[in-house]
Amino acid sequence: MKEVIIYTDGACSGNPGNGGWAAIMIYKGIEKVLSGYCPNTTNNRMEMFAVIFALKALKEKCIVNLYSDSAYIIDAMTKNWIQKWQSNNWKTSSKEEVKNIDLWKDLLLYSSKHKVNWIKVKGHSDNEYNNRCDEIARNEIAKVT
């Protein structure tokens, strides 16, 4: 199975506001950059877009080392939050509806096709790829504002 490294990040100008997302996919040293823009959105949605579009871009089953500074995503996927939400009919432990259900369902769909290792990185620090993703996501916002 191919092994792919993916770095992702999302950004928002205001929350909600104009948003951008970016993913850097690395396979055998070759980089592919994906990015996009969305009006009137939230930072969490942009973080999720980056992960979803990167996983969706993979053409075959892969081992994926996915790096994100989003505790929202990493914790949901590694601390069984998402399984609990599903078993509670997409309700949180406080019985409120989970936000971004549409994107969680997409994330489950595309991540289930791969063996994903969810890795948390510290945002806005010394991680070159996370910083590049942040810059690319912010540039997506700047293109339209």
VOZA-610129 format. One record per residue (C-alpha): residue number from 1; residue in three letters; chain; x, y, z. Coordinates in pm, whole numbers, plus 50000, padded with zeros to 5 digits. Each point is the difference from the previous one (the first is absolute). Example, Ala and Ser with C-alpha at 12.3 -4.5 7.8 and 13.67 -1.06 7.14 Angstrom:
2
<i: 1 aa: ALA ch: A u: 51230 v: 49550 w: 50780>
<i: 2 aa: SER ch: A u: 50137 v: 50344 w: 49934>
// end
This chain:
145
<i: 1 aa: MET ch: A u: 50000 v: 50000 w: 50000>
<i: 2 aa: LYS ch: A u: 50124 v: 50349 w: 49915>
<i: 3 aa: GLU ch: A u: 50090 v: 50228 w: 50289>
<i: 4 aa: VAL ch: A u: 49898 v: 50364 w: 49970>
<i: 5 aa: ILE ch: A u: 50068 v: 50293 w: 50230>
<i: 6 aa: ILE ch: A u: 49735 v: 50271 w: 50016>
<i: 7 aa: TYR ch: A u: 50017 v: 50334 w: 50178>
<i: 8 aa: THR ch: A u: 49681 v: 50206 w: 50025>
<i: 9 aa: ASP ch: A u: 49882 v: 50333 w: 50132>
<i: 10 aa: GLY ch: A u: 49700 v: 50228 w: 49984>
<i: 11 aa: ALA ch: A u: 49967 v: 50373 w: 50057>
<i: 12 aa: CYS ch: A u: 49717 v: 50245 w: 50042>
<i: 13 aa: SER ch: A u: 49983 v: 50378 w: 49989>
<i: 14 aa: GLY ch: A u: 49744 v: 50044 w: 50272>
<i: 15 aa: ASN ch: A u: 49825 v: 49694 w: 50140>
<i: 16 aa: PRO ch: A u: 49770 v: 49971 w: 49815>
<i: 17 aa: GLY ch: A u: 50150 v: 50180 w: 49706>
<i: 18 aa: ASN ch: A u: 50189 v: 49940 w: 49678>
<i: 19 aa: GLY ch: A u: 50197 v: 49679 w: 50023>
<i: 20 aa: GLY ch: A u: 50284 v: 49821 w: 49830>
<i: 21 aa: TRP ch: A u: 50144 v: 49653 w: 50030>
<i: 22 aa: ALA ch: A u: 50316 v: 49826 w: 49884>
<i: 23 aa: ALA ch: A u: 50155 v: 49656 w: 49989>
<i: 24 aa: ILE ch: A u: 50350 v: 49894 w: 49904>
<i: 25 aa: MET ch: A u: 50019 v: 49636 w: 49892>
<i: 26 aa: ILE ch: A u: 50342 v: 49834 w: 49985>
<i: 27 aa: TYR ch: A u: 50075 v: 49670 w: 49831>
<i: 28 aa: LYS ch: A u: 50358 v: 49885 w: 49939>
<i: 29 aa: GLY ch: A u: 50122 v: 50356 w: 50046>
<i: 30 aa: ILE ch: A u: 49759 v: 50145 w: 49741>
<i: 31 aa: GLU ch: A u: 49765 v: 50268 w: 50131>
<i: 32 aa: LYS ch: A u: 49650 v: 50079 w: 49880>
<i: 33 aa: VAL ch: A u: 49819 v: 50304 w: 50137>
<i: 34 aa: LEU ch: A u: 49622 v: 50025 w: 50020>
<i: 35 aa: SER ch: A u: 49818 v: 50310 w: 50119>
<i: 36 aa: GLY ch: A u: 49673 v: 50184 w: 49982>
<i: 37 aa: TYR ch: A u: 49775 v: 50278 w: 50123>
<i: 38 aa: CYS ch: A u: 49655 v: 50014 w: 50154>
<i: 39 aa: PRO ch: A u: 49794 v: 50308 w: 50094>
<i: 40 aa: ASN ch: A u: 49811 v: 50033 w: 50328>
<i: 41 aa: THR ch: A u: 50147 v: 49698 w: 50174>
<i: 42 aa: THR ch: A u: 50182 v: 49906 w: 50319>
<i: 43 aa: ASN ch: A u: 50357 v: 49907 w: 50081>
<i: 44 aa: ASN ch: A u: 49897 v: 49647 w: 50102>
<i: 45 aa: ARG ch: A u: 49826 v: 49945 w: 49665>
<i: 46 aa: MET ch: A u: 50313 v: 50115 w: 49816>
<i: 47 aa: GLU ch: A u: 50216 v: 49764 w: 50206>
<i: 48 aa: MET ch: A u: 49763 v: 49719 w: 49905>
<i: 49 aa: PHE ch: A u: 49990 v: 50099 w: 49631>
<i: 50 aa: ALA ch: A u: 50378 v: 49972 w: 49983>
<i: 51 aa: VAL ch: A u: 49998 v: 49645 w: 50138>
<i: 52 aa: ILE ch: A u: 49702 v: 49885 w: 49793>
<i: 53 aa: PHE ch: A u: 50131 v: 50132 w: 49669>
<i: 54 aa: ALA ch: A u: 50345 v: 49853 w: 50062>
<i: 55 aa: LEU ch: A u: 49864 v: 49654 w: 50082>
<i: 56 aa: LYS ch: A u: 49755 v: 50020 w: 49710>
<i: 57 aa: ALA ch: A u: 50290 v: 50072 w: 49763>
<i: 58 aa: LEU ch: A u: 50167 v: 49666 w: 50073>
<i: 59 aa: LYS ch: A u: 49937 v: 49757 w: 49713>
<i: 60 aa: GLU ch: A u: 50056 v: 49676 w: 50190>
<i: 61 aa: LYS ch: A u: 50012 v: 49866 w: 50355>
<i: 62 aa: CYS ch: A u: 50300 v: 50147 w: 50182>
<i: 63 aa: ILE ch: A u: 50167 v: 50022 w: 50334>
<i: 64 aa: VAL ch: A u: 49959 v: 50368 w: 50086>
<i: 65 aa: ASN ch: A u: 50192 v: 50193 w: 50261>
<i: 66 aa: LEU ch: A u: 49772 v: 50300 w: 50034>
<i: 67 aa: TYR ch: A u: 50130 v: 50303 w: 50189>
<i: 68 aa: SER ch: A u: 49762 v: 50270 w: 50120>
<i: 69 aa: ASP ch: A u: 50006 v: 50274 w: 50261>
<i: 70 aa: SER ch: A u: 49624 v: 49954 w: 50050>
<i: 71 aa: ALA ch: A u: 49930 v: 49843 w: 50338>
<i: 72 aa: TYR ch: A u: 49636 v: 49993 w: 49886>
<i: 73 aa: ILE ch: A u: 50083 v: 49745 w: 49728>
<i: 74 aa: ILE ch: A u: 50284 v: 49809 w: 50163>
<i: 75 aa: ASP ch: A u: 49816 v: 49953 w: 50330>
<i: 76 aa: ALA ch: A u: 49677 v: 49899 w: 49828>
<i: 77 aa: MET ch: A u: 50183 v: 49733 w: 49802>
<i: 78 aa: THR ch: A u: 50238 v: 49872 w: 50271>
<i: 79 aa: LYS ch: A u: 49793 v: 50030 w: 50318>
<i: 80 aa: ASN ch: A u: 49693 v: 49820 w: 49864>
<i: 81 aa: TRP ch: A u: 49787 v: 50315 w: 50006>
<i: 82 aa: ILE ch: A u: 49872 v: 49932 w: 49650>
<i: 83 aa: GLN ch: A u: 49892 v: 49644 w: 50088>
<i: 84 aa: LYS ch: A u: 49816 v: 50133 w: 50306>
<i: 85 aa: TRP ch: A u: 49831 v: 50272 w: 49793>
<i: 86 aa: GLN ch: A u: 49883 v: 49743 w: 49747>
<i: 87 aa: SER ch: A u: 49868 v: 49762 w: 50264>
<i: 88 aa: ASN ch: A u: 49816 v: 50295 w: 50162>
<i: 89 aa: ASN ch: A u: 49835 v: 50092 w: 49667>
<i: 90 aa: TRP ch: A u: 50248 v: 50285 w: 49943>
<i: 91 aa: LYS ch: A u: 49947 v: 50153 w: 50342>
<i: 92 aa: THR ch: A u: 50272 v: 50111 w: 50240>
<i: 93 aa: SER ch: A u: 50021 v: 49873 w: 50357>
<i: 94 aa: SER ch: A u: 49799 v: 50311 w: 50097>
<i: 95 aa: LYS ch: A u: 49726 v: 49888 w: 49755>
<i: 96 aa: GLU ch: A u: 50064 v: 50285 w: 49755>
<i: 97 aa: GLU ch: A u: 50023 v: 49936 w: 49627>
<i: 98 aa: VAL ch: A u: 50358 v: 49955 w: 49881>
<i: 99 aa: LYS ch: A u: 50113 v: 50291 w: 49785>
<i: 100 aa: ASN ch: A u: 50112 v: 49933 w: 49642>
<i: 101 aa: ILE ch: A u: 49828 v: 49661 w: 49973>
<i: 102 aa: ASP ch: A u: 50015 v: 50020 w: 49621>
<i: 103 aa: LEU ch: A u: 50378 v: 50029 w: 50007>
<i: 104 aa: TRP ch: A u: 50048 v: 49738 w: 50272>
<i: 105 aa: LYS ch: A u: 49811 v: 49754 w: 49780>
<i: 106 aa: ASP ch: A u: 50225 v: 50088 w: 49704>
<i: 107 aa: LEU ch: A u: 50308 v: 49971 w: 50218>
<i: 108 aa: LEU ch: A u: 49890 v: 49656 w: 50116>
<i: 109 aa: LEU ch: A u: 49932 v: 49891 w: 49643>
<i: 110 aa: TYR ch: A u: 50338 v: 50106 w: 49860>
<i: 111 aa: SER ch: A u: 50209 v: 49902 w: 50301>
<i: 112 aa: SER ch: A u: 49845 v: 49651 w: 50004>
<i: 113 aa: LYS ch: A u: 50158 v: 49929 w: 49662>
<i: 114 aa: HIS ch: A u: 50350 v: 50032 w: 50146>
<i: 115 aa: LYS ch: A u: 50206 v: 49916 w: 50306>
<i: 116 aa: VAL ch: A u: 50030 v: 50345 w: 50152>
<i: 117 aa: ASN ch: A u: 50239 v: 50090 w: 50281>
<i: 118 aa: TRP ch: A u: 49863 v: 50323 w: 50150>
<i: 119 aa: ILE ch: A u: 50287 v: 50217 w: 50125>
<i: 120 aa: LYS ch: A u: 49959 v: 50329 w: 50188>
<i: 121 aa: VAL ch: A u: 50254 v: 50275 w: 49934>
<i: 122 aa: LYS ch: A u: 50030 v: 50330 w: 50179>
<i: 123 aa: GLY ch: A u: 49861 v: 50277 w: 49782>
<i: 124 aa: HIS ch: A u: 50196 v: 50314 w: 49915>
<i: 125 aa: SER ch: A u: 50325 v: 49858 w: 50132>
<i: 126 aa: ASP ch: A u: 50304 v: 49846 w: 49835>
<i: 127 aa: ASN ch: A u: 49833 v: 49741 w: 49778>
<i: 128 aa: GLU ch: A u: 50093 v: 50100 w: 49644>
<i: 129 aa: TYR ch: A u: 49713 v: 49822 w: 49829>
<i: 130 aa: ASN ch: A u: 49735 v: 50117 w: 50246>
<i: 131 aa: ASN ch: A u: 50124 v: 50356 w: 49955>
<i: 132 aa: ARG ch: A u: 49989 v: 49964 w: 49622>
<i: 133 aa: CYS ch: A u: 49644 v: 49866 w: 50014>
<i: 134 aa: ASP ch: A u: 49900 v: 50294 w: 50218>
<i: 135 aa: GLU ch: A u: 50155 v: 50245 w: 49753>
<i: 136 aa: ILE ch: A u: 49832 v: 49834 w: 49701>
<i: 137 aa: ALA ch: A u: 49661 v: 49997 w: 50177>
<i: 138 aa: ARG ch: A u: 50035 v: 50369 w: 50090>
<i: 139 aa: ASN ch: A u: 50100 v: 50080 w: 49641>
<i: 140 aa: GLU ch: A u: 49677 v: 49838 w: 49879>
<i: 141 aa: ILE ch: A u: 49809 v: 50249 w: 50216>
<i: 142 aa: ALA ch: A u: 50214 v: 50292 w: 49881>
<i: 143 aa: LYS ch: A u: 49922 v: 49919 w: 49633>
<i: 144 aa: VAL ch: A u: 49636 v: 50099 w: 50051>
<i: 145 aa: THR ch: A u: 50011 v: 50266 w: 50268>
// end
